[in-house]
Amino acid sequence: MLTSFHALAVLSTGIYFSGLTYFKLAAPQMVPLRGDRPWRLVRELLGNRTWLAGATVIGVGATVQATALTGLSLHQAQPMFLAGLGILLVLAVPILRERLTPREWGCVALLAAAAFLFSFGSPAGDAAGSAIITWPDRTLVVAIALPSLLVPCIAFLAVDQARRGAHARPLTGVALAIDAGLLTGTAEMALTGAAGLSETPGDLLTAPYLYIFAVTAPLALGQLQIALQRSRLAIVGLVATATAKTYLLTVAATLYGERWPDDGGRTALALALTVLAIAAVPHHERRTSRARLQHGTGVAGPLVSPGPRRRASG
């Protein structure tokens, strides 16, 4: 039965993708962004009104998601989060006129199948507000958050360095989207913990959740903007979301002691399909689309017309 909390979970993902659309529209207004120039990156982001509007929209989506998780377990919310990918496709394909290859549509189909299986595996008998069952030691939370923060940042810089010497086919942005998804998942893990303490402000201020969120969320937004400046919204949004929600379900549900559903292996199969969908997304654009990419149309299009750019500095 569709409850208001289920509706909020779907809505939160739709709001999130709307914010990413603002990011995509802001991308051509900025000089080329790089992760190893953080101060220029911050200046570009904070100086762009379109990007700030998108960040505000995403902030609203995070608030809606936190509200949804006060009434749903993570297993109950997972199919709703993946169902929100339909909103992403509406924004990217008919509105921004991006195109997906048959292989990429196959990855979308895998995620749709995963969402269907997750819906059967959700423990329907759980009461509202049962997302958090046990509170982990704060040291354990920080110990999990630190590698989840450092690994994607280091991997992002490594990918960024390697990209400079590349002169072959354009990348679809899968690696950057995975890194951003890991950071987003870490931020959502902290947000889930904060949502469970929302009625006890004193504990909320002394717990590490808000502080982890305050570090990981801006890093995730910055990496998403860099990825969207180089790649299609459909691919970045799909891969980053699938990565983030998989991390949220596997790590946060275990960390917070949420009961794993006894569903005959459907949840495990759904997780496997999600991972397969992420792995199957092509890492390079098709060779036949290179000329179309340069003109902002075709399989990866439309890349928003870049127009005049300011001279790169810093």
Disulfide bonds with the S-S distance in Angstrom:
none
